[in-house]
Amino acid sequence: MIDLNALQQQLQQPNLAPVEQWQPKFCGDIPLHIDGQGQWFYNNSLIQRPAMVKLFASVLLCQDGEYFLQTPVEKMRISVADAPFIITDWQWLTSENLPVLALTTNVGDKLLVSPEHPIWLGLSAEQDWLPYVQMWRGLSAKLNRNVYYQLAEQVSAVYCNGQMHYQLKSAGYPYTFAITPIG
């Protein structure tokens, strides 16, 4: 029987830089932007080197709704249209005899849907209620369209507070994937 922590380690938890320990000076804004599809741009030019995007992603954090790249010596604000990451793949694994949803982001980071990384509903940049996944350092990811529809086929309907909640259960915990008002 594998526990969630061991399973997360097997998924190669990303090597995250210890940005929380660094206290650099704020250096201002830089013309780096992450669009609603999780694509990274510098001065309106698409960054086409995946290794460069992964490097930037490793020092990205969100504080009070603003996004920063933070190194030991500088902290720079960037703009993000929606969630900085996109969930591009998924699979069901088993931990402690329970199904656990494993997700992969567009930069190759893997995480398990659990109380540490829950699915939650939020308003997208287009003002639609969509499922997001809580990541680390205040960051989130939204599901790409294919993943959304594939997982939508696996939800269970639960009536709660005058609404129908469509839920996925991962590691024994239910997560609302969508809501439909009744009446």
C-alpha positions in Angstrom: 0.0 0.0 0.0 1.5 3.4 -1.1 0.6 6.6 0.8 0.1 9.9 -0.8 3.4 11.4 0.1 5.3 8.4 -1.3 3.2 8.5 -4.5 3.9 12.2 -4.9 7.6 11.5 -4.6 7.3 8.8 -7.3 5.7 11.4 -9.5 8.9 13.4 -9.4 7.7 16.4 -7.4 9.3 19.3 -9.2 12.6 20.7 -7.8 11.2 24.0 -6.6 13.6 26.7 -5.8 13.2 27.9 -2.2 11.8 31.3 -3.2 9.9 31.6 0.1 13.3 31.8 1.9 14.6 34.6 -0.3 13.9 38.3 0.6 15.1 40.2 -2.5 14.3 43.8 -3.3 11.4 44.5 -5.7 12.9 45.6 -9.0 9.7 46.5 -10.9 7.7 45.1 -13.8 9.2 43.2 -16.7 7.4 42.6 -20.0 6.8 38.9 -19.4 3.2 37.7 -19.8 1.5 34.3 -19.5 -1.6 34.2 -21.7 -4.8 32.3 -21.0 -3.5 29.2 -22.8 -0.4 29.0 -20.5 2.0 30.4 -23.2 4.8 32.6 -22.1 5.7 35.8 -23.9 8.6 38.3 -23.5 8.1 41.7 -25.2 5.1 40.2 -27.0 7.2 37.4 -28.5 6.4 33.8 -27.7 9.2 32.1 -25.7 9.7 28.9 -27.7 12.4 27.3 -25.6 10.6 24.9 -23.1 13.7 24.9 -20.9 13.5 28.7 -20.5 9.8 28.5 -19.6 10.5 25.7 -17.1 13.3 27.9 -15.6 11.0 30.9 -15.2 8.2 28.6 -13.8 10.6 27.3 -11.1 10.9 30.8 -9.5 7.3 31.9 -10.1 5.0 32.8 -7.2 1.7 34.5 -6.6 1.3 37.0 -3.7 -1.9 38.9 -3.1 -3.1 38.1 -6.6 0.1 39.4 -8.3 2.7 37.2 -10.0 6.4 37.5 -9.5 9.6 35.9 -10.7 11.8 35.8 -7.5 15.5 35.0 -7.3 17.8 35.5 -4.3 18.7 39.0 -5.6 15.6 40.4 -7.4 11.9 40.2 -7.5 10.1 41.2 -10.7 6.3 41.5 -11.4 4.9 39.8 -14.5 1.4 39.7 -15.9 -0.8 36.6 -16.1 -4.1 36.5 -18.0 -5.6 33.6 -16.1 -3.9 30.6 -14.4 -0.2 30.5 -15.2 -0.3 26.7 -15.9 -2.5 24.4 -17.8 -3.3 20.8 -16.9 -2.5 18.8 -20.1 -2.7 15.2 -19.0 -4.1 13.1 -16.2 -4.3 9.5 -15.0 -5.8 7.5 -12.1 -3.4 6.0 -9.6 -4.0 4.0 -6.5 -2.9 5.1 -3.0 -4.0 3.4 0.2 -6.5 1.4 -1.9 -8.2 4.6 -3.1 -8.1 6.2 -6.5 -6.0 9.3 -6.8 -6.1 11.7 -9.7 -2.6 12.5 -11.0 -2.3 15.6 -13.1 0.5 16.9 -15.4 1.0 20.6 -16.3 2.2 22.1 -19.5 5.7 22.5 -18.0 5.8 18.8 -17.0 5.1 19.3 -13.3 3.1 16.5 -11.7 0.8 16.6 -8.7 -1.9 14.6 -7.0 -5.4 16.0 -6.4 -5.6 16.0 -2.6 -6.2 18.4 0.3 -2.7 19.8 -0.5 -3.6 20.3 -4.2 -7.4 20.5 -4.4 -9.6 21.2 -7.4 -11.7 24.4 -6.9 -14.1 26.3 -9.0 -13.1 29.8 -10.1 -14.1 32.5 -12.6 -11.9 32.3 -15.7 -10.7 35.4 -17.5 -13.7 34.9 -19.8 -16.0 34.9 -16.7 -16.9 31.2 -16.9 -16.9 29.0 -13.8 -14.1 26.5 -14.4 -12.2 23.9 -12.3 -8.7 25.0 -11.3 -6.1 23.1 -9.3 -4.2 24.7 -6.4 -0.5 24.2 -6.8 2.3 25.5 -4.7 3.4 29.1 -3.7 -0.1 30.5 -4.4 -0.1 29.3 -8.0 -2.9 27.5 -9.9 -3.5 25.6 -13.1 -6.6 25.3 -15.2 -7.6 22.2 -17.2 -7.2 22.3 -20.9 -10.3 21.6 -22.9 -9.5 17.9 -23.6 -8.7 17.1 -20.0 -11.8 19.0 -18.9 -14.1 16.9 -21.1 -12.4 13.6 -20.3 -12.8 14.2 -16.6 -16.3 15.5 -17.0 -17.3 12.0 -18.2 -16.2 10.7 -14.8 -18.0 12.9 -12.3 -20.8 11.9 -9.9 -23.8 14.2 -9.3 -24.5 15.2 -5.7 -27.4 17.5 -4.7 -26.3 20.2 -2.2 -27.9 23.5 -1.2 -30.3 23.7 -4.1 -27.6 23.0 -6.7 -26.3 19.9 -8.4 -22.6 19.5 -7.8 -20.6 17.3 -10.2 -17.8 15.9 -8.2 -14.6 13.8 -8.7 -13.3 11.9 -5.7 -9.5 11.7 -5.3 -7.7 10.1 -2.3 -11.1 9.8 -0.6 -12.0 13.5 -0.8 -14.7 14.9 -3.1 -13.9 17.9 -5.3 -16.6 19.9 -7.1 -15.9 20.0 -10.8 -19.0 21.9 -11.9 -22.3 23.2 -10.4 -25.7 23.5 -12.0 -28.5 25.5 -10.3 -31.7 23.5 -9.8 -35.1 25.1 -10.3 
